[in-house]
Amino acid sequence: QLLIKLQAKEREIEKIIQNKNRIYILNKQDLADPEITSQWIKYFKDKGFHVTAIDGSVELCKFASELTGLEVKQMYFQDLCDVEVYDAIWACSSILHLPYSDLKDVMLKMIVALKQDGIIYTSFKYGNYEGMRNGRYFTDMDNTKFDDFISQYPNITVEELWVTGDVRPGCSNEQWLNVILRK
């Protein structure tokens, strides 16, 4: 069901970015299922995209590389240092695990890594909470908090912002803030 929803949203994103290069950030460190991560890498690679895959976990990088035949770089979001390389960055439910103070720097690094007119897709749990939840750090965002956050970057505009329900079993009461940004 998640793949179906992703494919539907990807079609919308594809209309915006067409066939430009993009980076998909699929980073869950210890929580990531290496087989699922590998399936995503393979999915995008098979669609003809040039995929730059990263993860903070050495073990996940090694396993995902073996499954996909693609080098998965071991690095953290904070280590992103590319300049105007990517047409798109896909950071689905990943950068929300950073403290707000780190998120500011990482967003700037993502913006710098984008080519002019590039887009970023990202998502956050909907709300205002920041802190530990179930052993993981979360920075939640609602519309107002995100608008305040993104306003500090004058060279980025909000292309689309919407709220969706969680499709995972047992999580139907949770909501997500989804955002498409353009440089």
Salt bridges, closest charged atoms under 4 A:
GLU12 OE1 - LYS9 NZ 2.43
GLU14 OE1 - ARG22 NH1 2.86
ASP46 OD2 - LYS42 NZ 2.70
GLU84 OE2 - LYS183 NZ 3.92
ASP87 OD2 - LYS115 NZ 3.78
ASP117 OD2 - LYS20 NZ 3.49
ASP117 OD1 - ARG182 NH1 3.18
ASP140 OD2 - ARG133 NH2 2.47
GLU159 OE1 - ARG182 NE 3.10
GLU160 OE2 - LYS9 NZ 3.94
ASP166 OD2 - ARG168 NH2 2.58
GLU174 OE1 - LYS125 NZ 2.06
GLU174 OE1 - ARG168 NH2 3.38
